[in-house]
Amino acid sequence: MADRPSIKDEDTYEALREDGASKEKAARIANAQASDDQQPSKKGGKAPPYEEWTKDALYERAQELEIEGRSDMNKDELIEALRDN
């Protein structure tokens, strides 16, 4: 876990990243949640679990995250790699 001065709630940021949120989205939500001026909903629009994604969608997400070896991975391996990232 890196120290990011622009992230006000590191735990929320990390949890959102593990759930597949982009860095930008995770930062926005974590910072809003840490702010007394804003009250973001904890529920929000949740993405479906990776098991419900198509292999192509998983591959695209792995590509966004620059996961190495993604070309040779099957769906289960992509899911594992995304969760580990």
C-alpha positions as CSV (number, residue, x, y, z in Angstrom):
1,M,0.0,0.0,0.0
2,A,1.6,3.2,-1.2
3,D,1.3,6.5,0.6
4,R,-0.7,8.7,-1.7
5,P,-1.2,12.2,-0.2
6,S,-4.2,12.9,-2.6
7,I,-6.1,9.9,-1.1
8,K,-7.8,10.8,2.2
9,D,-9.2,7.3,3.0
10,E,-6.6,4.7,2.0
11,D,-8.6,1.7,3.3
12,T,-11.7,2.6,1.2
13,Y,-9.5,3.3,-1.8
14,E,-7.8,-0.1,-1.6
15,A,-11.1,-1.9,-1.1
16,L,-12.6,-0.2,-4.2
17,R,-9.5,-1.1,-6.2
18,E,-9.8,-4.7,-5.1
19,D,-13.4,-4.7,-6.3
20,G,-12.3,-3.5,-9.7
21,A,-12.8,0.2,-9.5
22,S,-10.4,2.4,-11.6
23,K,-7.8,4.4,-9.8
24,E,-9.7,7.6,-10.5
25,K,-13.1,6.3,-9.4
26,A,-11.7,4.8,-6.2
27,A,-9.9,8.0,-5.4
28,R,-13.1,10.1,-5.9
29,I,-15.2,7.8,-3.7
30,A,-12.5,7.5,-1.0
31,N,-12.0,11.2,-0.9
32,A,-15.7,12.0,-0.9
33,Q,-16.3,9.5,1.9
34,A,-13.5,11.1,4.0
35,S,-15.0,14.6,3.5
36,D,-17.4,16.0,6.1
37,D,-19.0,18.0,3.3
38,Q,-20.1,15.0,1.3
39,Q,-22.1,11.9,2.2
40,P,-21.6,9.3,-0.6
41,S,-23.8,6.3,-0.4
42,K,-21.9,3.1,0.6
43,K,-24.1,1.1,-1.7
44,G,-23.6,2.9,-5.0
45,G,-23.6,1.2,-8.4
46,K,-21.8,-2.0,-7.9
47,A,-20.3,-3.8,-10.8
48,P,-21.3,-7.5,-11.2
49,P,-18.7,-10.0,-9.9
50,Y,-16.0,-11.0,-12.3
51,E,-17.6,-14.4,-12.7
52,E,-20.5,-12.7,-14.6
53,W,-18.2,-10.8,-17.0
54,T,-17.4,-12.1,-20.4
55,K,-13.8,-13.3,-21.1
56,D,-13.4,-10.4,-23.5
57,A,-14.4,-7.9,-20.8
58,L,-12.1,-9.5,-18.3
59,Y,-9.3,-9.3,-20.9
60,E,-10.0,-5.6,-21.5
61,R,-9.8,-4.9,-17.8
62,A,-6.6,-6.9,-17.5
63,Q,-5.2,-4.8,-20.4
64,E,-6.2,-1.6,-18.6
65,L,-4.3,-2.8,-15.5
66,E,-1.3,-3.9,-17.7
67,I,-1.5,-7.5,-16.3
68,E,1.3,-9.5,-17.9
69,G,0.6,-12.8,-19.5
70,R,-3.1,-12.0,-20.0
71,S,-3.1,-13.2,-23.6
72,D,-2.4,-16.8,-22.5
73,M,-5.0,-16.8,-19.6
74,N,-8.3,-18.5,-19.5
75,K,-11.3,-16.8,-17.8
76,D,-10.6,-18.2,-14.4
77,E,-6.9,-17.1,-14.6
78,L,-8.0,-13.6,-15.7
79,I,-10.3,-13.4,-12.7
80,E,-7.6,-14.5,-10.3
81,A,-5.1,-12.1,-11.8
82,L,-7.6,-9.2,-11.6
83,R,-8.3,-10.0,-8.0
84,D,-4.6,-10.2,-7.2
85,N,-3.8,-6.9,-8.8
